[in-house]
Amino acid sequence: MNIHAAAGLRYGISAGDIDRLIRLDPSHFDYREWLVLKYAQEWASSGGRAPTGGWVNDYQRQYSRKYRARIDKLLRVMQFANYWNNMMRKKPYRDDIEGLIVDSSCETRGPSTRDVK
């Protein structure tokens, strides 16, 4: 089990749910939910590049451009949070490595998903 699965268990995600998310069998999810999860999985495994494949057309038909922009934003924020914890705060799940104390109380400014038409 990798560290992300172990953290999921620690924070209340069941082993069965973790297994379903890893396997991503379409029969275990609503089709629209599966499309988003598949998109997220492919996006993450390709280093943040837009996924390709026959199912992507369905994804684009099922979700508006604005909603897809929100999904992309969420994925980028999740990736940033992962990098932040891995690089800036060191490995928070290890007691033998002391992380940096960083003030993260800053506001962010920039384009909103409301700006996407």
C-alpha positions as CSV (number, residue, x, y, z in Angstrom):
1,M,0.0,0.0,0.0
2,N,1.4,3.4,-0.9
3,I,1.5,6.4,1.4
4,H,-1.6,8.0,-0.1
5,A,-3.7,4.9,0.5
6,A,-2.4,4.7,4.0
7,A,-3.2,8.3,4.7
8,G,-6.7,7.7,3.2
9,L,-7.2,4.9,5.7
10,R,-6.0,7.1,8.5
11,Y,-8.5,9.8,7.6
12,G,-11.5,7.5,7.3
13,I,-11.7,6.3,3.8
14,S,-12.5,2.6,3.8
15,A,-10.2,0.0,2.3
16,G,-13.0,-1.0,0.0
17,D,-13.4,2.6,-1.3
18,I,-9.6,2.9,-1.8
19,D,-9.6,-0.4,-3.8
20,R,-12.5,0.8,-5.9
21,L,-10.7,4.1,-6.6
22,I,-7.5,2.3,-7.6
23,R,-9.2,-0.2,-9.8
24,L,-11.7,2.4,-11.2
25,D,-14.1,-0.3,-12.6
26,P,-16.9,1.6,-14.3
27,S,-19.5,-0.8,-13.0
28,H,-18.8,0.4,-9.4
29,F,-19.6,4.1,-10.2
30,D,-22.2,6.2,-11.8
31,Y,-21.0,6.9,-15.4
32,R,-20.6,10.6,-14.9
33,E,-18.7,10.1,-11.7
34,W,-16.5,7.5,-13.4
35,L,-15.7,9.9,-16.2
36,V,-14.5,12.5,-13.7
37,L,-12.5,10.0,-11.7
38,K,-10.9,8.6,-14.9
39,Y,-10.1,12.1,-16.1
40,A,-8.4,12.8,-12.7
41,Q,-6.5,9.5,-12.8
42,E,-5.2,10.1,-16.3
43,W,-4.4,13.7,-15.7
44,A,-2.4,12.8,-12.6
45,S,-0.5,9.9,-14.3
46,S,0.4,12.1,-17.3
47,G,1.9,14.9,-15.1
48,G,-1.0,17.3,-15.6
49,R,-1.6,16.9,-19.3
50,A,-5.1,16.7,-20.8
51,P,-6.1,13.1,-21.1
52,T,-6.8,11.5,-24.4
53,G,-8.9,8.5,-25.4
54,G,-12.4,7.7,-26.6
55,W,-14.0,8.4,-23.3
56,V,-12.7,12.0,-23.3
57,N,-15.4,12.9,-25.8
58,D,-18.1,11.6,-23.4
59,Y,-16.4,13.6,-20.6
60,Q,-16.6,16.8,-22.6
61,R,-20.3,16.1,-23.5
62,Q,-21.3,15.3,-20.0
63,Y,-19.7,18.4,-18.4
64,S,-19.8,22.0,-19.5
65,R,-16.7,23.9,-20.3
66,K,-17.1,25.9,-17.1
67,Y,-17.5,22.8,-15.0
68,R,-14.5,21.1,-16.6
69,A,-12.5,24.3,-15.8
70,R,-13.5,23.9,-12.2
71,I,-12.4,20.2,-12.2
72,D,-9.0,21.2,-13.7
73,K,-8.6,23.9,-11.1
74,L,-9.4,21.4,-8.3
75,L,-6.8,18.9,-9.8
76,R,-4.1,21.7,-9.9
77,V,-4.9,22.7,-6.3
78,M,-4.7,19.0,-5.2
79,Q,-1.4,18.6,-7.0
80,F,0.0,21.8,-5.4
81,A,-1.1,20.6,-2.0
82,N,0.7,17.3,-2.6
83,Y,3.9,19.1,-3.7
84,W,3.6,21.5,-0.8
85,N,3.5,18.7,1.7
86,N,6.2,16.7,0.0
87,M,8.7,19.5,-0.6
88,M,8.0,22.4,1.8
89,R,6.7,20.7,4.9
90,K,8.8,17.6,4.4
91,K,7.0,14.3,4.9
92,P,4.4,15.0,7.5
93,Y,3.6,11.4,8.1
94,R,7.2,10.8,9.3
95,D,8.0,11.7,12.9
96,D,11.8,11.6,12.2
97,I,11.8,14.5,9.7
98,E,11.0,18.0,11.0
99,G,9.1,20.1,8.5
100,L,9.4,23.8,7.9
101,I,7.1,26.2,9.7
102,V,5.5,28.2,6.9
103,D,2.8,30.8,7.2
104,S,0.2,29.8,4.7
105,S,-2.4,32.4,5.6
106,C,-2.0,34.4,2.4
107,E,-4.8,35.3,0.0
108,T,-4.5,34.2,-3.6
109,R,-5.7,36.4,-6.4
110,G,-6.1,35.5,-10.0
111,P,-8.7,34.4,-12.6
112,S,-11.7,32.7,-11.2
113,T,-13.6,29.8,-12.7
114,R,-16.4,32.4,-13.1
115,D,-14.2,34.0,-15.8
116,V,-14.5,30.9,-18.0
117,K,-17.4,31.1,-20.5
